Amino acid sequence: MTYRFFTPSPAKAATGLTAEVYRQMRDEFLGPAPTFQALSAVPEVLAATWALMREALLAGDVSRVDRELVASAVSRANRCRFCVDAHVMLLHALGAHELAEVVARGETPAEPRYAELAAWAEASRSPVAADWSSPYRPEVTGTLLAFHFINRIVSALLDPDLLPGGLQRSPVVRSVGGRLYARTARESKEPGRSLSLLDAGTAAPPGWAGDSPVGVAYASLKNAAMQGGDLLSDVARQTVTATVRWEDGRHPARPAEWAADLIRDLPGADRVGARIALLAAFAPSAIRAGDVGLWRLSHPADADLVRLVAYGAITATDHVAQALSPAHL
């Protein structure tokens, strides 16, 4: 696994909150995965991202296959190849071999319920245009939101290959990988265990989540990741939030030119940060070393790059969340 702009500290060197998150991940997931190590420079964002993924995707009694399908479909809508490959492997781990290969090929599942679930997840990329909401339980909705955020972090900060040379795109490798993870993937997880990792002073959970721990985790992630906006001026933040609202998830045809046009009228000091945040929201894989190099002239710390990317990612994610209504609980 190659990180695009910096190499995180080794997992074995983790201390404090980061070490606590990694302990839970070793107990209940596949260990400290690269996505989460990339976030370790900002422990509060790391903890909240893990909490949302755990409570939504892993815990509770909703079908794990359904949730993995949602994670895969959202990842496809967001063009996150790494995440599609990872969750295809986890579908194999759950024994859903035929469904996994359908997803891997980018095809529509034959079973109507799965086809409907995948179409719902993919439509969330542009929630206003699709008149999108959620008729599903908080765990399913939370999984969708978790991966809108995680896809953008992964595409911004990690190379797209899950295994060297893209080996994970071999059906044999996918199947073997699934068998290796089968026991961990199929173990039941008690809801709420991750909440002890979160800041108790977080905002109130959203109405769509009811009293599920998923709502607490989402509110915590939104609170932690939105703080990255403090790295930008008011006008730069307004540019990012307004663009997310207006563009409604549209994939820019030429992301670099698109972003350059949007920031043209901003003061010079605001342009590079706004550009990275906009790309993180819409086309995170288009962030380039030159963008990061310019940002580091004034913000040399890895943590500030992670905060900025997380801000763009959560702004786009919360645009999807705003489409939800208590009427659909």
C-alpha atoms as one frame of an Amber mdcrd trajectory, in Angstrom:
protein
   0.000   0.000   0.000   1.360   3.409  -0.982   0.306   6.677   0.613   0.176
   9.547  -1.832   1.554  12.510   0.148   2.946  11.278   3.467   3.637   8.049
   5.335   1.762   7.724   8.645   3.482   6.614  11.830   3.614   2.813  12.213
   0.599   1.330  13.980   2.833  -0.203  16.665   4.027   3.306  17.630   0.510
   4.598  18.318  -0.335   6.085  21.703  -3.375   7.605  23.397  -6.643   7.739
  21.472  -5.060   6.402  18.285  -3.825   3.302  20.114  -7.310   2.743  21.582
  -8.883   2.924  18.124  -6.317   0.496  16.745  -7.027  -1.948  19.603 -10.719
  -2.019  18.702  -9.857  -2.450  15.039  -7.644  -5.442  15.836 -10.450  -6.985
  17.889 -13.290  -6.376  15.459 -12.048  -5.579  11.972  -8.958  -6.341   9.898
  -6.568  -4.392  12.098  -5.529  -0.760  11.518  -6.347  -0.547   7.803  -4.469
   1.997   5.625  -7.503   4.286   5.464  -7.470   4.710   9.209  -3.696   4.998
   9.467  -3.922   7.893   6.984  -6.261   9.655   9.441  -4.078   8.993  12.491
  -2.481  12.438  12.252  -5.832  13.784  13.545  -6.929  11.307  16.250 -10.403
  12.799  16.794 -11.243  12.383  13.089  -9.762   8.875  13.131 -11.864   7.863
  16.159 -15.098   9.285  14.762 -14.557   7.685  11.340 -13.953   4.302  12.964
 -16.988   4.765  15.231 -19.297   5.551  12.308 -18.025   2.658  10.226 -18.182
   0.237  13.152 -21.647   1.181  14.367 -23.108   1.384  10.846 -21.348  -1.383
   8.896 -20.258  -3.911  11.515 -22.545  -3.797  14.566 -26.168  -4.742  15.081
 -28.456  -7.291  13.449 -29.068  -5.747   9.999 -27.837  -7.962   7.156 -24.094
  -7.440   6.774 -24.352  -8.459   3.111 -26.838  -5.631   2.529 -24.468  -3.170
   4.154 -21.440  -4.387   2.225 -23.446  -4.026  -0.980 -24.273  -0.431  -0.022
 -20.610   0.276   0.753 -19.618  -1.160  -2.644 -22.306   0.736  -4.565 -21.504
   4.079  -2.947 -17.830   3.477  -3.634 -18.616   2.850  -7.301 -20.677   6.053
  -7.498 -17.731   7.942  -5.994 -15.218   6.195  -8.300 -13.196   4.822  -5.383
 -11.657   1.703  -6.872  -9.778   0.826  -3.669 -13.020   0.728  -1.646 -14.957
  -1.231  -4.289 -12.207  -3.863  -4.303 -12.072  -4.031  -0.495 -15.804  -4.521
  -0.092 -16.046  -7.044  -2.912 -13.533  -9.087  -0.913 -15.650  -8.674   2.220
 -18.750  -9.855   0.316 -16.749 -12.994  -0.481 -15.853 -13.252   3.221 -19.570
 -13.272   4.030 -20.222 -16.089   1.564 -22.002 -13.882  -1.017 -19.700 -15.056
  -3.808 -22.017 -14.572  -6.770 -23.084 -11.107  -5.603 -19.451 -10.154  -5.010
 -18.482 -10.968  -8.583 -21.524  -9.139  -9.984 -20.434  -6.054  -8.036 -16.814
  -6.496  -9.156 -17.936  -6.462 -12.801 -20.034  -3.337 -12.250 -23.251  -5.159
 -13.139 -26.735  -4.928 -11.618 -27.562  -7.722  -9.143 -30.207 -10.133 -10.445
 -32.141 -10.244  -7.172 -34.568  -7.295  -7.201 -33.980  -6.367  -3.560 -30.233
  -6.139  -4.100 -30.711  -4.241  -7.360 -32.933  -1.720  -5.584 -30.483  -1.314
  -2.699 -27.523  -0.743  -5.054 -29.475   1.765  -7.163 -30.524   3.652  -4.014
 -26.913   3.828  -2.831 -25.579   5.006  -6.195 -28.299   7.679  -6.517 -27.106
   9.319  -3.278 -24.128  10.837  -5.118 -26.546  13.536  -6.411 -29.306  13.574
  -3.780 -31.123  16.711  -4.959 -31.324  15.616  -8.598 -32.467  12.134  -7.545
 -34.969  13.424  -4.970 -33.111  11.022  -2.718 -33.928   9.997   0.847 -33.727
   6.792   2.889 -36.399   4.229   3.721 -33.766   2.057   5.414 -32.636   1.515
   8.991 -29.946   3.771  10.526 -27.242   1.125  10.088 -27.802   1.018   6.312
 -28.105   4.794   5.965 -25.082   5.271   8.210 -23.043   2.849   6.107 -23.855
   4.919   3.037 -22.763   8.152   4.736 -19.655   6.540   6.209 -18.482   5.556
   2.751 -19.236   8.896   1.170 -16.669  10.204   3.662 -14.229   7.270   3.566
 -14.211   7.074  -0.263 -13.022  10.663  -0.445 -10.322  10.188   2.204  -9.053
   7.067   0.450  -9.067   8.599  -3.038  -7.251  11.705  -1.792  -4.588  10.103
   0.413  -4.026   6.521  -0.827  -3.048   4.918  -4.122  -5.967   3.029  -5.695
  -4.518  -0.501  -5.565  -5.498  -2.538  -2.515  -2.811  -5.135  -3.337   0.436
  -4.815  -5.343  -0.144  -4.711  -9.084  -3.913  -4.646  -8.652  -3.969  -8.351
  -7.710  -7.272  -7.862  -5.885  -8.992  -7.595  -9.273  -8.355 -11.291  -9.904
 -11.464 -13.360  -9.013  -9.244 -16.051  -7.480  -7.431 -13.555  -5.260 -10.746
 -11.986  -4.232 -12.149 -15.359  -3.251  -9.035 -16.428  -1.329  -8.883 -13.055
   0.447 -12.510 -13.428   1.419 -11.845 -16.820   3.008  -8.995 -15.355   5.041
 -11.296 -12.702   6.506 -14.425 -14.861   6.812 -14.307 -15.511  10.547 -13.751
 -11.859  11.477 -16.384 -10.640   9.023 -19.068 -12.993  10.313 -18.636 -12.376
  14.047 -21.458 -10.343  15.596 -20.499  -6.975  17.096 -22.323  -5.367  19.990
 -23.663  -1.877  19.146 -22.219   1.116  20.943 -18.778  -0.145  21.918 -16.959
   2.577  19.942 -18.827   5.487  21.527 -16.424   5.595  24.482 -13.782   6.818
  22.017 -15.758   9.934  21.134 -15.876  13.420  22.581 -18.898  13.562  24.895
 -19.586  17.183  23.923 -20.606  16.405  20.339 -23.722  17.930  18.755 -27.076
  16.163  18.998 -27.508  13.082  16.784 -29.477  13.608  13.544 -33.150  12.717
  13.426 -32.760  10.032  10.744 -30.758   7.886  13.178 -33.333   7.684  15.963
 -31.655   6.428  19.150 -29.096   4.299  17.282 -25.400   4.671  18.165 -24.949
   5.406  14.440 -26.382   8.896  14.993 -23.958   9.686  17.815 -21.055   8.537
  15.641 -22.191  10.577  12.635 -22.623  13.726  14.735 -19.143  13.215  16.166
 -17.565  12.793  12.733 -19.332  15.838  11.362 -18.173  17.910  14.327 -14.549
  16.724  14.148 -14.155  16.926  10.370 -15.896  20.294   9.946 -13.233  21.860
  12.183 -10.859  21.569   9.239 -12.763  24.490   7.731 -11.024  26.708  10.285
  -7.909  26.388   8.104  -9.703  28.420   5.402 -10.960  31.979   5.304 -14.685
  32.699   5.429 -14.840  33.384   1.700 -12.988  30.157   0.886 -15.341  28.132
   3.109 -18.344  29.789   1.473 -16.972  28.856  -1.950 -16.664  25.205  -0.915
 -20.077  24.922   0.741 -21.914  26.785  -2.038 -20.251  24.680  -4.733 -21.181
  21.453  -2.960 -24.798  22.615  -2.835 -24.963  23.870  -6.432 -23.106  21.052
  -8.125 -24.974  18.298  -6.208 -22.345  15.598  -6.687 -21.682  16.155 -10.395
 -18.385  14.592 -11.455 -16.267  17.362 -13.074 -15.095  16.343 -16.548 -11.724
  18.069 -16.054 -11.294  18.469 -12.279  -8.116  20.561 -12.346  -9.580  23.143
 -14.756 -12.942  23.072 -12.963 -11.316  23.832  -9.598  -9.061  26.511 -11.088
 -12.093  28.314 -12.494 -13.920  28.226  -9.144 -11.028  29.718  -7.164  -9.958
  32.314  -9.754 -11.580  35.258  -7.968 -10.442  34.298  -4.455  -7.547  36.193
  -2.806  -4.234  34.529  -3.586  -3.731  33.227  -0.043  -7.090  31.418  -0.168
  -6.752  29.639  -3.483  -4.655  26.568  -2.712  -6.631  25.538   0.378  -9.978
  26.059  -1.349  -8.745  24.086  -4.360  -7.771  21.059  -2.248 -11.046  21.163
  -0.299 -13.104  21.392  -3.501 -11.245  18.509  -5.081 -11.635  16.470  -1.871
 -15.399  16.968  -2.140 -15.771  16.178  -5.863 -12.701  14.489  -7.364 -10.244
  13.639  -4.579  -7.964  11.513  -6.746  -7.279  14.703  -8.775  -5.401  16.309
  -5.859  -1.789  16.446  -7.015   1.602  16.683  -5.352   1.890  20.262  -6.617
  -1.321  21.237  -4.800  -0.049  19.681  -1.585   3.398  21.249  -1.999   1.878
  24.727  -2.241  -0.352  24.054   0.767   2.636  22.893   2.829   4.405  26.215
   2.283   2.037  27.700   4.866   0.792  24.490   6.559   3.693  22.001   6.701
   2.101  19.508   9.126   0.531  16.268   7.863  -2.313  16.893  10.313  -3.349
  20.084   8.519  -3.501  18.308   5.158  -5.674  15.579   6.711  -7.933  18.186
   8.332  -8.369  20.032   5.030  -9.186  16.874   3.072 -11.566  15.743   5.837
 -13.328  19.111   5.669 -13.950  18.758   1.932 -15.061  15.151   2.411 -17.521
  15.871   5.229 -18.973  18.889   3.411 -19.900  16.612   0.500 -21.078  13.847
   2.845 -23.290  16.173   4.835 -24.884  17.429   1.622 -26.168  13.860   1.248
 -27.196  13.702   4.919 -29.196  16.930   4.588 -31.511  15.148   2.135 -32.647
  12.831   4.913 -35.863  13.470   6.776 -37.383  12.078   9.988 -40.360  11.072
   7.839 -38.239   8.250   6.437 -37.238   6.654   9.751
